[in-house]
């Protein structure tokens, strides 16, 4: 799928709401026009309800596998989520991303950047599979790093973390990110 198409599936502007609790999730459903919501909370007990509510509002729930409790981080767990109707996942683990792709889900690989060595490590992690997008944390990554990763991976580059103001988002987009995820309600408009 083309980079532009993936970004349009995830957001209709530049921000993907990323609630960290149920109250913020409900707020995002009601007040965000984004077609997707990144779930940065939850477990297997509440996930079915969250998926039903998201579908009722015609929104895609991006399930962060590393933050979801109660599901084995293995093939059986990924297949279970796919059968449950999870259409898209976020993960830092290539093996889970690969399994999710094989199960027909969209995959966003999350990469924490602390130094130039993290860039090399991240690119090497992606050699075994190709996610649909790469999300860099923090989103305040310099433009040359965004350009380098886009060139090396051929993926749309998203950002997450440390987005506190509309100006932060503007700077992130100006540095080459296609979109950002944000946990602050006031940035979801």
C-alpha positions, 0 to 999 in steps of 0.5 A: 500500500502506498505511503499516502494511502496508509496515512489517509487510513490512519488520520485525516490531518496530521494527528492520530489520537492516542488515549492512555485511558478509557475516558480519553478513548471515549473523548476521542471517539466523540470529538476527533475526526481522525479515522483511527485511534491508537490505544495505549492502554487496555487488556483482553477484558476491555478490548472487545468493548473498545473495538465495538465502540470504535466500529460504531463510530467508524474508527479503526483501533490501532492496538499497541501490542506491547501495552495490551495486557492478557494476550500472549506475545506469540502467534496464538495471541496475534491470531486471536486478536486478528479473529477478534477483528483487530485490523491494525497494531503497533509494536516495537517487536519485529517478530510480533509485527511479522506475525501480525502482517501474516494475519492480515493486520496493518502494522506500525513499527515503533522505534525509539531513537536515542542516538545514531546507533538506534537508527542502525539497529532500527533499520536492521530490525526491519530487514526481516519484515516490512511494516506499513509505517514506522513510528519514531519516538520522540516525534521531535526527531531532526529532519535529517533523521526522518529523511534518512529513515524514509530513504532507508526503509521506503516507509511513511514515517510517523512520530509519537511522544513529546507532543505538547502543543500545536507548534510541536506538531507543526515542527514535527510535520515540517521535519518530514513526518507524515503524521503524529500520535498525541495523547493530549486531548487538546491536540486531537481537534 
